[in-house]
Amino acid sequence: MLEENAKDPFVVFDTLIVNLEPLQLFKDNIEIESLYLKGLDVNLTMKDSTFNFDDLIAFHTSTETDSIKTDSTSTNFKYNLSNLEVKDSNIHFDNQNIDHVTEIENFSFILPYIGWDQTQKSNADLKFNFPKGGFLASKLNINPIDGAFDAQLSVGNLQLEPFYKYVAEHIEINSFNGLLNTEILLEGNTFDLLKTVISGQVRLNHLKMTDINNKPVIASKQIDANLKTIDQFNNNYVIDSLKLTEFYTFVKLDSTSNNLTKLFKLDEQIVAETEVNTVKADSLVNTTASQNQLYYAINNFQVNNGSLDYTDNLTGKPFNYNLSQIEISSDSINSSSDWIDIYSEMLLNNRGTLNAKLGFNPKTTKQANIDISIDNFLLSDLNIYSSHYTGHNIIEGDMYYISKSVLTNGDLESENKLLVKNASLDNTKGGLYSLPLKFAIFLLKDKNGDVNLDIPVHGDLNDPSVKVSKIVWNTFKNNIIKIAASPGKLLANLVGGDQKDIEELTFTSFDSILSEKHTSQLDKLLKIEKQKEDLDIELVYYVDKDLQNKRIAKREALKLYLKVTSQKILKNAHAFEAYVYSNRAVDSFTLDQSYMAMATPQAVDSIAKSKAQLIIKDTEAYLNSVNPETKIHTSLSDPEDPLNKGSEAVLKVKYSLREEE
């Protein structure tokens, strides 16, 4: 039989032998005792939505009956077909839409019997093997009167590789392999096939998909699905259980997207859906409410011994991380639930462990609870990020982390407790934010060398510009900066007392010796030095020179006035000021300038320098008297330092890591 063009072969066979009982036709029976067909070769072609056999279907379903008038009385036939054998047959399906030909070679099967009674429920069984292994078997029971049918479909060890090009239409992959086994039950009615309901079991073994770089991206040793109800007409999808054994995923993140989005062409789908929604916006308004609402359920979901490889190049260097021994479980995931809980645990880069519980409302994205516990996490695994963002390499350290997060109507409240043991960091050049991480960690360490840190995170996720990762990072960054910029609070906890006592020693304009309070403050600094051996402590002398000189000049002018007037103490301030004005060198001088002229700038400057030297000398002497090996040191500030402005004489305490100087 040739194609419509009368050139290309459509159906070809070598041998056809039919043994029938023609007399049974008078009894409305079609009875074939045997049928043998050898060397059948069928060529099927699809282009767009048409097939090369559409013209045959159109001919045989034509309603034009000008030449032949059929009896309107229906006739019920019975079929008895025995010993049906098809041997050495080939089927070629050319799907020109994807430029792929599917071959079923050496197709053979034997059907001992097919019985069909148009007045009674009948059955038809079929089984054949696939050329590359596996088989398909079906059992069909149908009632020709009311159209009710049920069909059992069994597929055993069906190779998925021949279906690669069909899958590649929708997924950007380089290979598609696995073995499919199914036991499926289809129940419905021939008069309304769209209402057919599917149930049964599906097992997929040795699934493996590779991306365009031929890297495995999704794989699984075994996937088991128990389909309770798949009812497409009523939009009802219930999976009784779904179990993924040794499921593997490869995730690669870049600055704009990830490999899975590209693999499944999700960006293209989003664009296409947006365009469709825009075009059909008006028609959607008129959609009737009779459309069935989607219902989905997975009564039991499990991932056993899963793994995930993650990589990114966000810092300019490849970062690779592995999650293994992944266990995920959940009961009763369904679209009508008000709350769903999912539990998971896994191994982090072959060392740390993570346990998590995710609870969420499937009807909204604005309600969720997330509890996470991480133990024995190796901090050096994050070296690439730490170096890039903070300018520090993590040499060693173990992290323990507990997080409780609640999302209510889009408002995030998260409490995070961090414990770091044996942390050791090294400085590197640069860092996007150059955070003082090493110094902050040093300050946070307790007597056991542990770091305990509470990091509360808050944010309104209703704002589309707000990102959780950005909130967490900014909170962490600000905490580190705050700790390093103001270490007094943490250090005061080591020695007790007021935080200000270990931040500065204040002096009046005329103090030049240490008071009891000053020595008490220095004692605390010595205790801190003892507990924090790598801490560099520097006492820097600050003073507003102009302000100090004015006060010294006034005091020196007063001494001259008391000497001239033979007084021991000032009795009349107005008389003192009048005396100063009357003896000013220049009529335009202010009172302060007149004080300075009387005292002389040279004398005032000498007194100020002497005062600073005495304070520093006495401070160093006291520190060395208590601890001769102390490394606490003093210095004079740069006269141009803005901290001098408006300052009384003060020794400000500056803390840093000794090795960072």
C-alpha positions as CSV (number, residue, x, y, z in Angstrom):
1,M,0.0,0.0,0.0
2,L,1.5,3.3,-1.1
3,E,1.2,6.8,0.3
4,E,-1.2,9.3,-1.2
5,N,1.5,10.4,-3.6
6,A,1.5,6.8,-5.1
7,K,5.3,6.6,-4.6
8,D,6.3,6.1,-1.0
9,P,5.4,2.8,0.7
10,F,2.9,3.1,3.5
11,V,2.3,-0.6,4.5
12,V,4.3,-3.5,3.2
13,F,4.3,-7.2,4.2
14,D,5.7,-10.4,3.0
15,T,3.1,-13.0,4.0
16,L,-0.5,-12.9,5.1
17,I,-2.4,-16.1,5.9
18,V,-6.0,-16.0,7.2
19,N,-8.0,-19.0,8.1
20,L,-11.6,-18.0,8.8
21,E,-15.1,-19.5,9.0
22,P,-17.2,-17.7,6.3
23,L,-20.4,-19.5,7.3
24,Q,-20.3,-17.8,10.7
25,L,-20.9,-14.4,9.0
26,F,-24.5,-15.4,8.5
27,K,-24.8,-15.7,12.2
28,D,-23.3,-12.2,12.7
29,N,-20.1,-13.8,13.9
30,I,-16.7,-13.0,12.6
31,E,-14.6,-16.0,13.4
32,I,-11.0,-16.3,12.5
33,E,-9.3,-19.5,13.5
34,S,-5.8,-18.2,12.7
35,L,-4.0,-15.2,11.2
36,Y,-0.3,-15.1,10.3
37,L,1.4,-11.9,9.2
38,K,5.1,-11.8,8.5
39,G,7.4,-9.0,7.4
40,L,5.0,-6.2,8.1
41,D,6.6,-2.8,7.5
42,V,4.6,0.3,8.4
43,N,5.8,3.9,7.8
44,L,4.0,6.6,9.9
45,T,4.8,10.2,9.4
46,M,3.7,13.2,11.5
47,K,4.1,16.9,10.5
48,D,2.6,19.6,12.6
49,S,-0.6,18.0,13.7
50,T,-1.3,15.8,10.7
51,F,-0.4,12.2,9.9
52,N,0.2,10.4,6.7
53,F,-2.9,8.2,7.3
54,D,-5.4,11.1,7.9
55,D,-6.7,10.7,4.3
56,L,-7.7,7.1,5.1
57,I,-9.5,8.0,8.2
58,A,-11.3,10.8,6.4
59,F,-12.4,8.4,3.7
60,H,-13.7,5.7,6.0
61,T,-15.5,8.2,8.3
62,S,-17.1,10.1,5.4
63,T,-20.9,10.7,5.8
64,E,-21.5,10.8,2.1
65,T,-23.3,7.6,1.1
66,D,-24.7,8.5,-2.3
67,S,-23.7,5.2,-3.9
68,I,-24.5,2.8,-1.0
69,K,-27.5,3.0,1.3
70,T,-27.0,1.1,4.5
71,D,-29.6,-0.5,6.6
72,S,-30.4,1.8,9.5
73,T,-31.0,-1.2,11.7
74,S,-27.9,-1.8,13.8
75,T,-26.3,-5.2,13.8
76,N,-24.5,-6.6,16.8
77,F,-21.4,-8.6,15.9
78,K,-19.5,-11.2,17.8
79,Y,-15.8,-11.6,17.2
80,N,-13.8,-14.7,17.9
81,L,-10.2,-14.3,16.8
82,S,-7.7,-17.1,17.6
83,N,-4.0,-17.7,17.0
84,L,-3.1,-14.2,15.9
85,E,0.6,-14.0,15.1
86,V,2.6,-11.0,13.8
87,K,6.2,-11.8,13.1
88,D,9.4,-9.9,12.1
89,S,7.6,-6.6,11.7
90,N,8.9,-3.1,11.7
91,I,7.3,0.2,12.5
92,H,8.9,3.5,11.6
93,F,7.5,6.7,13.1
94,D,8.9,9.8,11.5
95,N,8.1,12.8,13.7
96,Q,9.2,15.7,11.4
97,N,8.4,18.2,14.1
98,I,11.5,17.2,16.0
99,D,13.3,15.5,13.1
100,H,13.4,12.1,14.8
101,V,12.5,8.6,13.6
102,T,11.4,6.1,16.3
103,E,12.0,2.6,15.2
104,I,10.3,-0.5,16.5
105,E,12.3,-3.3,14.9
106,N,11.6,-7.0,14.7
107,F,8.2,-6.5,16.3
108,S,6.5,-9.8,17.0
109,F,3.7,-11.1,19.1
110,I,1.2,-13.9,19.4
111,L,-2.3,-13.5,20.7
112,P,-3.9,-16.9,21.4
113,Y,-7.4,-15.4,21.5
114,I,-9.4,-12.2,21.4
115,G,-13.1,-12.4,22.0
116,W,-15.6,-9.6,21.4
117,D,-19.3,-9.5,21.9
118,Q,-21.1,-6.3,21.1
119,T,-23.9,-7.3,23.5
120,Q,-21.7,-8.5,26.4
121,K,-18.6,-7.3,28.2
122,S,-15.6,-8.6,26.4
123,N,-11.8,-8.6,26.9
124,A,-8.7,-8.3,24.7
125,D,-5.2,-9.1,25.9
126,L,-2.0,-8.0,24.2
127,K,1.7,-8.4,25.0
128,F,4.8,-7.7,23.0
129,N,8.5,-7.1,23.6
130,F,10.5,-4.1,22.7
131,P,13.6,-4.5,20.5
132,K,16.0,-3.0,23.1
133,G,14.5,-5.0,26.0
134,G,11.4,-4.7,28.0
135,F,7.8,-5.5,27.2
136,L,4.3,-4.0,27.1
137,A,1.2,-6.0,28.1
138,S,-2.4,-4.9,28.3
139,K,-5.7,-6.3,29.4
140,L,-8.8,-4.6,28.1
141,N,-12.3,-5.2,29.4
142,I,-15.1,-3.2,27.7
143,N,-18.9,-3.1,27.7
144,P,-20.0,-2.3,24.1
145,I,-23.5,-1.3,25.3
146,D,-22.7,1.5,27.8
147,G,-19.1,2.0,26.8
148,A,-17.7,1.3,30.3
149,F,-14.1,-0.1,30.2
150,D,-11.2,-0.9,32.3
151,A,-7.7,-1.5,31.0
152,Q,-4.6,-2.8,32.8
153,L,-1.4,-1.6,31.2
154,S,1.9,-3.2,32.2
155,V,5.3,-2.0,31.1
156,G,8.4,-3.8,32.1
157,N,12.0,-2.5,31.8
158,L,11.2,-0.1,29.0
159,Q,14.4,1.8,27.9
160,L,13.8,5.6,28.0
161,E,16.7,6.4,25.7
162,P,14.6,6.1,22.5
163,F,12.3,8.8,23.8
164,Y,15.2,11.3,24.3
165,K,14.2,13.6,21.4
166,Y,10.6,13.9,22.7
167,V,11.9,14.9,26.1
168,A,14.5,17.3,24.6
169,E,11.6,19.3,23.1
170,H,10.8,20.5,26.6
171,I,14.1,20.0,28.5
172,E,17.5,21.1,27.4
173,I,19.4,17.8,27.9
174,N,22.1,15.8,26.2
175,S,20.9,12.3,27.2
176,F,17.9,10.6,28.8
177,N,18.2,7.1,30.2
178,G,16.4,4.8,32.6
179,L,14.1,1.8,32.9
180,L,10.4,2.2,33.2
181,N,8.1,-0.3,34.9
182,T,4.4,0.3,35.4
183,E,1.2,-1.4,36.5
184,I,-1.5,1.1,35.4
185,L,-5.3,0.8,35.6
186,L,-7.4,3.0,33.3
187,E,-11.1,3.2,34.0
188,G,-13.5,5.2,31.9
189,N,-16.0,5.2,29.1
190,T,-15.4,5.0,25.3
191,F,-18.1,7.6,24.8
192,D,-16.3,10.1,26.9
193,L,-12.6,9.3,27.0
194,L,-11.6,12.6,28.5
195,K,-13.1,11.4,31.8
196,T,-10.7,8.4,32.0
197,V,-9.3,8.0,35.5
198,I,-5.8,6.5,36.0
199,S,-4.4,4.7,39.0
200,G,-1.6,2.2,39.7
201,Q,2.1,2.0,40.3
202,V,5.1,3.5,38.4
203,R,8.7,2.6,39.0
204,L,11.6,4.3,37.3
205,N,15.0,2.7,37.7
206,H,18.5,4.2,37.0
207,L,17.1,7.5,35.8
208,K,19.9,9.7,34.4
209,M,19.7,13.0,32.6
210,T,22.8,14.9,31.4
211,D,22.9,18.6,30.5
212,I,24.3,20.0,27.2
213,N,27.8,19.7,28.7
214,N,27.2,16.0,29.3
215,K,27.3,16.4,33.1
216,P,24.7,14.4,35.1
217,V,22.1,16.9,36.4
218,I,19.3,14.7,37.6
219,A,19.5,11.1,38.5
220,S,17.9,8.5,40.7
221,K,18.6,4.9,41.5
222,Q,14.8,4.4,41.9
223,I,11.6,6.4,41.9
224,D,8.4,4.8,43.1
225,A,5.0,6.4,42.7
226,N,1.7,4.9,43.8
227,L,-1.0,6.7,41.8
228,K,-4.2,6.8,43.7
229,T,-6.2,9.0,41.3
230,I,-5.2,10.9,38.2
231,D,-8.4,12.5,37.0
232,Q,-7.5,15.1,34.4
233,F,-11.1,16.0,33.6
234,N,-11.9,16.9,37.2
235,N,-8.5,18.5,37.9
236,N,-7.9,15.9,40.6
237,Y,-4.4,14.5,41.2
238,V,-3.8,12.2,44.2
239,I,-0.5,10.3,44.6
240,D,-0.7,7.9,47.5
241,S,3.1,7.7,47.9
242,L,6.1,9.1,46.2
243,K,9.6,7.8,47.1
244,L,12.9,8.9,45.6
245,T,15.8,6.6,46.4
246,E,19.4,7.9,45.9
247,F,18.1,10.9,44.1
248,Y,20.8,13.2,42.8
249,T,20.7,16.9,41.6
250,F,23.3,19.2,40.3
251,V,22.7,22.9,40.8
252,K,24.9,25.6,39.3
253,L,24.2,29.2,40.2
254,D,25.2,32.3,38.3
255,S,24.6,36.0,38.8
256,T,21.2,36.0,36.9
257,S,19.8,32.5,37.0
258,N,20.6,28.8,37.6
259,N,21.1,25.7,35.5
260,L,17.7,24.1,36.4
261,T,15.8,27.1,35.2
262,K,17.7,26.9,31.9
263,L,17.3,23.1,31.8
264,F,13.5,23.1,32.1
265,K,13.3,26.3,30.0
266,L,11.4,28.0,32.8
267,D,12.4,31.5,31.7
268,E,10.9,30.8,28.3
269,Q,7.7,29.5,29.8
270,I,7.3,32.5,32.1
271,V,7.6,34.8,29.1
272,A,5.2,32.7,27.0
273,E,2.7,32.6,29.9
274,T,2.9,36.3,30.4
275,E,2.2,37.0,26.8
276,V,-0.7,34.5,26.8
277,N,-2.2,36.0,30.0
278,T,-1.9,39.5,28.5
279,V,-3.7,38.5,25.3
280,K,-6.4,36.6,27.1
281,A,-6.9,39.0,30.1
282,D,-10.3,40.1,28.9
283,S,-11.6,36.6,28.2
284,L,-10.5,35.4,31.6
285,V,-12.9,37.8,33.2
286,N,-15.7,35.9,31.6
287,T,-14.5,32.5,32.6
288,T,-17.3,30.5,34.2
289,A,-17.1,29.3,37.8
290,S,-18.0,25.8,36.7
291,Q,-14.4,25.0,35.9
292,N,-13.1,22.4,38.4
293,Q,-10.6,23.8,40.9
294,L,-7.2,22.1,41.0
295,Y,-6.8,19.6,43.8
296,Y,-3.5,17.8,44.4
297,A,-2.2,15.5,47.1
298,I,0.8,13.5,48.0
299,N,-0.2,11.4,51.0
300,N,3.4,10.3,51.7
301,F,6.6,11.8,50.3
302,Q,10.1,10.5,50.9
303,V,13.6,11.1,49.7
304,N,16.1,8.5,50.9
305,N,19.8,8.8,50.7
306,G,19.7,11.7,48.3
307,S,22.5,14.0,47.3
308,L,23.1,17.4,45.7
309,D,26.1,19.0,44.2
310,Y,26.2,22.8,44.3
311,T,28.6,25.1,42.5
312,D,28.8,28.8,41.7
313,N,31.3,31.3,40.4
314,L,29.8,34.4,42.1
315,T,33.1,35.5,43.6
316,G,35.2,34.9,40.5
317,K,36.4,31.5,41.9
318,P,34.5,28.2,41.7
319,F,32.7,27.3,44.9
320,N,31.7,23.6,45.2
321,Y,29.6,22.1,48.0
322,N,28.1,18.7,48.5
323,L,24.9,17.7,50.4
324,S,24.6,13.9,51.0
325,Q,22.6,11.4,52.9
326,I,19.6,13.6,52.3
327,E,16.4,12.4,54.0
328,I,13.1,14.2,53.4
329,S,9.7,13.2,54.5
330,S,6.2,14.6,54.7
331,D,2.7,13.2,55.2
332,S,-0.4,14.6,53.6
333,I,0.7,17.3,51.3
334,N,-2.4,18.6,49.6
335,S,-3.8,21.7,48.2
336,S,-6.7,21.9,50.7
337,S,-4.5,21.7,53.8
338,D,-4.2,24.8,55.9
339,W,-0.7,23.7,57.0
340,I,2.0,21.3,55.7
341,D,5.1,20.1,57.5
342,I,8.2,18.8,55.8
343,Y,11.1,17.3,57.7
344,S,14.7,16.9,56.4
345,E,18.1,16.0,57.5
346,M,21.4,15.7,55.6
347,L,25.2,15.7,55.8
348,L,27.0,18.9,54.9
349,N,30.2,18.4,52.8
350,N,30.8,15.0,54.4
351,R,31.0,16.4,57.9
352,G,28.4,18.7,59.4
353,T,24.7,17.7,59.9
354,L,21.6,19.7,59.2
355,N,18.1,19.0,60.6
356,A,15.2,21.1,59.4
357,K,11.5,21.4,59.7
358,L,9.6,23.5,57.2
359,G,5.9,24.3,57.9
360,F,3.9,26.4,55.5
361,N,0.4,27.3,54.3
362,P,0.0,26.0,50.8
363,K,-2.6,28.6,50.0
364,T,-0.3,31.5,50.5
365,T,3.4,32.3,50.3
366,K,3.2,34.6,53.3
367,Q,2.9,32.1,56.1
368,A,5.6,29.7,57.1
369,N,7.7,28.4,60.0
370,I,11.3,27.3,59.5
371,D,13.4,25.6,62.2
372,I,17.0,24.7,61.3
373,S,19.7,23.1,63.4
374,I,23.3,22.7,62.1
375,D,26.0,20.8,64.0
376,N,29.7,20.5,63.4
377,F,29.7,22.6,60.3
378,L,33.2,23.2,58.9
379,L,33.7,27.0,58.6
380,S,36.6,26.7,56.2
381,D,34.2,25.3,53.6
382,L,33.1,29.0,53.2
383,N,36.6,30.3,52.6
384,I,35.9,31.6,49.1
385,Y,32.9,33.6,50.3
386,S,34.7,34.8,53.5
387,S,37.7,36.0,51.6
388,H,35.8,37.7,48.8
389,Y,33.3,39.5,51.0
390,T,35.1,40.2,54.3
391,G,38.8,40.0,53.4
392,H,39.5,37.0,55.7
393,N,40.4,33.4,55.2
394,I,38.9,30.9,57.6
395,I,41.7,28.6,58.6
396,E,39.6,26.4,61.0
397,G,36.5,26.4,63.1
398,D,33.3,24.5,63.7
399,M,29.9,26.1,63.7
400,Y,26.7,25.1,65.5
401,Y,23.6,27.0,64.5
402,I,20.0,27.1,65.6
403,S,17.4,29.2,63.7
404,K,13.7,29.7,64.4
405,S,11.9,31.8,61.8
406,V,8.3,32.8,61.6
407,L,6.7,34.4,58.5
408,T,3.3,35.9,59.3
409,N,1.4,37.8,56.6
410,G,4.8,38.4,54.9
411,D,6.5,39.8,58.0
412,L,9.6,37.8,58.9
413,E,10.8,37.4,62.5
414,S,13.9,35.2,62.8
415,E,16.0,34.3,65.9
416,N,19.4,32.9,65.1
417,K,21.9,31.5,67.6
418,L,25.4,30.9,66.5
419,L,28.1,29.0,68.3
420,V,31.6,28.9,66.8
421,K,34.4,26.7,68.3
422,N,38.1,27.0,67.7
423,A,37.7,29.7,65.1
424,S,40.9,30.8,63.5
425,L,41.1,33.4,60.7
426,D,43.8,35.0,58.5
427,N,43.8,38.4,56.9
428,T,43.7,38.7,53.1
429,K,44.0,41.8,50.9
430,G,40.8,43.4,49.8
431,G,37.4,42.0,50.4
432,L,34.3,43.5,48.9
433,Y,33.3,44.9,52.3
434,S,36.6,44.5,54.2
435,L,34.8,43.6,57.4
436,P,36.8,43.5,60.6
437,L,35.7,39.9,61.0
438,K,38.9,38.6,62.6
439,F,38.9,41.3,65.3
440,A,35.1,40.8,65.9
441,I,35.6,37.0,66.3
442,F,38.5,37.6,68.7
443,L,36.4,39.9,70.8
444,L,33.5,37.5,70.9
445,K,35.5,34.6,72.1
446,D,34.9,33.6,75.7
447,K,37.4,32.0,78.1
448,N,36.9,28.7,76.4
449,G,37.6,30.2,73.0
450,D,33.9,29.8,71.9
451,V,31.9,32.5,70.1
452,N,28.3,32.9,71.0
453,L,26.3,35.2,68.8
454,D,22.6,36.1,68.7
455,I,21.5,37.5,65.3
456,P,17.8,38.6,65.2
457,V,16.6,39.2,61.6
458,H,13.4,41.2,60.8
459,G,11.9,42.2,57.5
460,D,8.8,42.9,55.5
461,L,8.8,40.4,52.6
462,N,5.6,42.1,51.2
463,D,8.0,44.7,49.8
464,P,9.3,43.2,46.5
465,S,12.6,45.0,46.9
466,V,13.3,43.1,50.1
467,K,15.3,39.9,49.8
468,V,15.8,37.4,52.7
469,S,19.5,36.9,51.7
470,K,20.1,40.6,51.8
471,I,18.4,41.1,55.1
472,V,20.5,38.3,56.7
473,W,23.7,39.6,55.2
474,N,23.1,43.2,56.2
475,T,22.2,42.1,59.8
476,F,25.4,40.0,60.0
477,K,27.6,42.7,58.5
478,N,26.2,45.5,60.8
479,N,26.7,43.3,63.9
480,I,30.3,42.6,63.0
481,I,31.0,46.3,62.3
482,K,29.3,47.4,65.5
483,I,31.3,44.9,67.6
484,A,34.6,45.8,66.1
485,A,33.9,49.6,66.3
486,S,32.8,49.5,69.9
487,P,34.5,46.5,71.7
488,G,34.1,48.0,75.2
489,K,30.8,46.3,75.9
490,L,32.1,42.8,75.3
491,L,35.4,43.5,77.1
492,A,33.6,45.0,80.1
493,N,31.9,41.7,80.6
494,L,35.3,40.2,81.3
495,V,36.1,42.5,84.2
496,G,32.7,43.9,85.3
497,G,31.8,47.5,85.8
498,D,30.9,50.3,83.6
499,Q,31.8,50.1,79.9
500,K,33.0,53.7,79.9
501,D,35.7,52.7,82.5
502,I,37.6,50.8,79.9
503,E,37.0,53.2,77.0
504,E,38.6,56.4,78.3
505,L,40.3,58.1,81.3
506,T,39.2,61.7,81.6
507,F,41.2,64.5,83.2
508,T,40.4,68.1,84.1
509,S,42.3,71.0,82.5
510,F,44.7,71.1,85.4
511,D,45.1,67.4,86.4
512,S,48.5,66.0,85.8
513,I,48.6,63.1,88.2
514,L,46.5,59.9,88.3
515,S,43.5,59.7,90.7
516,E,42.3,56.6,92.5
517,K,39.6,56.2,89.8
518,H,42.3,56.3,87.1
519,T,44.4,53.6,88.7
520,S,41.2,51.5,89.1
521,Q,40.5,51.9,85.4
522,L,44.1,50.9,84.5
523,D,43.8,47.8,86.7
524,K,40.8,46.7,84.6
525,L,42.8,47.2,81.4
526,L,45.6,45.0,82.8
527,K,43.0,42.3,83.6
528,I,41.7,42.5,80.0
529,E,45.2,42.2,78.7
530,K,45.8,39.1,80.7
531,Q,42.6,37.4,79.4
532,K,43.1,38.6,75.8
533,E,46.8,38.0,75.2
534,D,46.7,39.0,71.5
535,L,44.8,42.2,72.2
536,D,46.7,45.4,71.6
537,I,45.7,48.1,74.0
538,E,46.8,51.7,73.3
539,L,46.0,54.8,75.4
540,V,45.9,57.8,73.1
541,Y,46.0,61.3,74.6
542,Y,43.4,63.7,73.1
543,V,42.7,67.3,74.0
544,D,41.3,70.4,72.4
545,K,44.5,72.5,72.4
546,D,42.7,75.9,72.0
547,L,40.2,75.1,74.7
548,Q,42.9,73.9,77.1
549,N,45.2,76.9,76.4
550,K,42.4,79.3,77.1
551,R,41.8,77.7,80.5
552,I,45.5,77.6,81.3
553,A,45.9,81.3,80.2
554,K,43.0,82.4,82.4
555,R,44.5,80.5,85.4
556,E,48.0,82.0,84.9
557,A,46.4,85.5,84.5
558,L,44.6,84.9,87.8
559,K,47.8,84.0,89.5
560,L,49.4,87.3,88.4
561,Y,46.3,89.3,89.5
562,L,46.3,87.6,93.0
563,K,50.0,88.4,93.3
564,V,49.6,92.0,92.3
565,T,46.6,92.5,94.6
566,S,48.2,90.4,97.5
567,Q,45.2,88.1,97.6
568,K,45.2,84.4,98.3
569,I,41.8,83.7,96.7
570,L,39.7,85.5,94.2
571,K,37.1,87.6,96.0
572,N,35.6,89.7,93.2
573,A,35.5,88.2,89.7
574,H,34.3,91.5,88.2
575,A,37.3,93.2,89.6
576,F,39.6,90.6,88.1
577,E,38.1,91.0,84.6
578,A,38.3,94.8,85.0
579,Y,42.0,94.5,85.8
580,V,42.6,92.3,82.8
581,Y,40.8,94.7,80.5
582,S,42.7,97.7,81.9
583,N,46.0,96.0,81.2
584,R,45.3,94.5,77.8
585,A,48.0,95.2,75.2
586,V,45.5,95.9,72.4
587,D,42.2,97.6,72.9
588,S,40.4,95.2,70.5
589,F,41.5,92.1,72.5
590,T,38.7,89.9,73.8
591,L,38.8,88.7,77.4
592,D,40.4,85.4,76.3
593,Q,43.0,87.1,74.2
594,S,43.8,89.4,77.1
595,Y,44.3,86.3,79.4
596,M,46.7,84.9,76.8
597,A,48.6,88.1,76.5
598,M,49.1,88.3,80.3
599,A,50.1,84.7,80.6
600,T,52.1,84.7,77.3
601,P,51.5,82.0,74.7
602,Q,54.9,80.5,75.2
603,A,54.3,79.8,78.9
604,V,50.8,78.5,78.2
605,D,52.1,76.1,75.5
606,S,54.9,74.9,77.8
607,I,52.4,74.2,80.6
608,A,50.1,72.2,78.3
609,K,52.9,70.1,76.9
610,S,54.2,69.4,80.4
611,K,50.7,68.3,81.5
612,A,50.4,65.8,78.6
613,Q,53.9,64.4,79.3
614,L,53.2,64.0,83.1
615,I,49.9,62.2,82.4
616,I,51.5,59.8,80.0
617,K,54.6,59.3,82.2
618,D,52.5,58.6,85.3
619,T,50.2,56.2,83.3
620,E,53.1,54.2,82.0
621,A,54.8,54.1,85.4
622,Y,51.7,52.8,87.1
623,L,51.1,50.1,84.4
624,N,54.7,48.9,84.6
625,S,54.6,48.9,88.4
626,V,51.7,46.5,88.4
627,N,52.9,44.4,85.5
628,P,56.5,45.0,84.3
629,E,55.7,42.8,81.2
630,T,52.6,44.7,80.1
631,K,52.4,45.7,76.5
632,I,49.8,48.4,77.0
633,H,51.3,51.5,75.5
634,T,50.5,55.3,75.3
635,S,50.8,57.9,72.6
636,L,49.9,61.5,71.7
637,S,47.2,62.0,69.1
638,D,47.8,63.7,65.8
639,P,47.0,67.4,66.4
640,E,44.9,67.4,63.3
641,D,42.7,64.4,64.5
642,P,39.1,65.6,64.6
643,L,38.6,63.7,67.9
644,N,40.6,66.5,69.5
645,K,38.0,69.1,68.7
646,G,36.0,70.0,71.9
647,S,37.7,67.3,73.9
648,E,38.8,67.7,77.5
649,A,42.1,66.0,78.3
650,V,41.4,62.3,77.9
651,L,43.2,59.0,77.4
652,K,41.0,57.1,74.9
653,V,41.5,53.4,74.9
654,K,41.9,51.8,71.5
655,Y,41.8,48.0,71.0
656,S,43.1,46.0,68.0
657,L,44.7,42.7,67.3
658,R,48.4,43.0,67.8
659,E,49.3,41.2,64.6
660,E,47.1,43.4,62.5
661,E,49.2,46.5,63.2
